[in-house]
């Protein structure tokens, strides 16, 4: 299907730019080369994956930690753009991009340049305690980076080191805000100050965060109490009795199940309200609701924009903070910088957390939730200015190269291709769905999925799974239409041959 | 007192090496200069601190986040060695080193060199998902860095992004290990797999971690349940009902209170055993005990080596994992690489966590605690190879320059000086204590402490507090005897003039 498109594109590219074929080392030596010029033209496979060198390294690593999750070892120096090179010399088109965390491809020349500027060296080797001793350009770099893409209505920003810490601290912010609301004008009591030191009420109130079945918000113990995607994440870890609402399980194709899906969303929203009431009665008041715009780890579960608008309204009605977790969805892959922008709201959230493609963790929030004292949201590092420095340049590239529009265009090619597969290979591909390049489809079962992913890898395409049977697409933002055609072409052959 | 020593040292240094006075820019241009040559000779103050530029920047930052904790803004590019330069051109001797997180001083030439090597660039801009796609040199770099200084008996290592995540995951490792012990040969049940998804028993067992009053283990919700140093960290945040034992409150000088202190430690240990029994009966079984070798945030509270040996024995006796939190004490400042080495044990711990001076978070553990399946201890990044790369070089410098011996020597000068202050200014300085440069003393109260720290800062010395009235010393590992003399000289004048 896609093979004609692909060969046309590749030959065009080769005519336009013979530098596509320069050896890898040139990335390092020619940091000023334009983005479009620095990539490979196609996958190139030399061994099965993992190859012999990877297998040797996996065995070695396994001596010092459980290495059973390792797919293969990588040669990051040789990787570039959408192509991940492994230690056996295999070059793969990467549609998983380090669990969705590489924003503009490997070894982007613009980022190499940042590293090579002498005035930036100090930022990489002197990591400050940002909360007490920030660098001179701290506010300026936040304005150039995170604040330049801040969600509507959120003037406040905190940086953190990873996604879990971002959500943990967003929860804390919400609890403090809620308690201050309840406290009203009365002062903090001696009893509160003393009881909190020994983990007891009233200093440690029995508040809760409402989350959704299938959601993923991280793996530290606060986050984990709101994560419900896979048992392996949660088994054997003590948790909190916090409310868990069902997340809509939409039927596809959407246009054939309009009524059913509306009913399903209404059922879930009703359950949210019931839980808020029930947990308030149980004295485990819901201080906040946390939700992903697309349940990304739990199976690429989508709900309608209308569902989220109504959910946001329910949060407001019951006085719960609304935390939108954009750790995986944020950064542009859905075609808007934040996935919640698709909801088209003026007041979409109270707190928005991020990490992954943003290179640093953190969260935005409304001024109303601002901590009333220093050291309440605090830790030693509070992020890392070297990541914010890189992010500022990533955002420049995104704007300069209009990568949000690109995500829409490349995503359309990708999703159209998946829909085509779905009609031609319905026994293998179903529920094709997505926004921008943030696409996915369902396989018949986990065994078929595992085999499809392994086969694709050996044909030079890196894919990842989500939920119990989905394959998720999480390419970088420099994934272009021709990469989509290239993938579709390869995967079409795999589906045609699949036994 | 120390002024003669200081002036002698400074004049010696100036005779020996005129390069001490080179302008700051030379650090960048001459990365090969020897460590001893790259520093300033003394503090140099131009304004009060925070100065006008810092105040302006604090106001600006305060628009986007609560900036009340900011001491001043820094010029990291101009800082070097033990000297932190602020944005108003003030140059201060830094005895706090970013809350104890700068290992070998600012802008160390060896680290600049790492940044300048072309083969390292890729590591700084392509952050991998280490658990699935590690770089070729991953195991090698771990061996050169973290494993080269691994605690006794611990062959296994996991890296994390910060101290809180390290302890959170260490707790999880302990819970999994404990549950597997209890499970014995029986398999994981369907009920466990289903109940854990909704945060309920038996999938989420009601295990606990025993911690100590005054301890600090981080601020994410699992860690926070074991942190008991200040109310501001814990107020308004839901927590777990986990056991909290008293930590010995030793009387100083130790030699005058041998009997009392032994009794105090025995009392605390007895309480630990009582709590283990009590919480087992409450069905909140203690799966692990977490303790700092020196309670670092909670007031520099020390206990004898004998106390820790007995505590470790109690943990073993009751089948609880013993987690030693070396986030602040680890990395060499106590004169040994790990503070727990002072206990002189062959089997000091089951898990040792670290961060701060180690540049990356993580934990070591015994093979017995190794996760039995992939993805159980996991997150997107699992640390950052660029930090491990820097750490490998930091460890080279520590070995090459024998910085552990240096910590002993410089620490002796520092502590002797504090003991001298204690005898001469007993109304201001008491309970002088410490190991290596990891020293502290008590001030009469928080108000006096605040004033002493502010006065010292305006005289060119950065200090930090711990607990409710202590001042803690947390210099870098390149803090030498002459820096100690310099500090003592300045602080002597402050104490003499203090009103």
Interface residues (C-beta under 8 A of the other chain):
Chain A: X28 X57 X60 X61 X63 X64 X65 X66 X67 X68 X69 X70 X71 X72 X73 X74 X75 X76 X77 X79 X84 X87 X98 X99 X101 X102 X106 X107 X108 X111 X112 X114 X115 X116 X118 X119 X121 X122 X123 X124 X125 X126 X127 X128 X129 X131 X132 X133 X134 X135 X136 X138 X139 X142 X143 X147 X155 X156 X157 X158 X161 X162 X163 X164 X165 X168 X169 X171 X172 X175 X176 X178 X179 X180 X188 X192 X193 X194 X196 X197 X198 X199 X200 X203 X204 X205 X206 X207 X208 X213 X218 X219 X220 X221 X222 X225 X228 X230 X231 X232 X233 X234 X235 X236 X237 X238 X239 X240 X241 X242 X244 X355 X356 X359 X370 X371 X372 X373 X374 X375 X376 X377 X378 X379 X380 X381 X386 X390
Chain B: X28 X57 X60 X61 X63 X64 X65 X66 X67 X68 X69 X70 X71 X72 X73 X74 X75 X76 X77 X79 X84 X87 X98 X99 X101 X102 X106 X107 X108 X111 X112 X114 X115 X116 X118 X119 X121 X122 X123 X124 X125 X126 X127 X128 X129 X131 X132 X133 X134 X135 X136 X138 X139 X142 X143 X147 X155 X156 X157 X158 X161 X162 X163 X164 X165 X168 X169 X171 X172 X175 X176 X178 X179 X180 X188 X192 X193 X194 X196 X197 X198 X199 X200 X203 X204 X205 X206 X207 X208 X213 X218 X219 X220 X221 X222 X225 X228 X231 X232 X233 X234 X235 X236 X237 X238 X239 X240 X241 X242 X244 X355 X356 X359 X370 X371 X372 X373 X374 X375 X376 X377 X378 X379 X380 X381 X386 X390
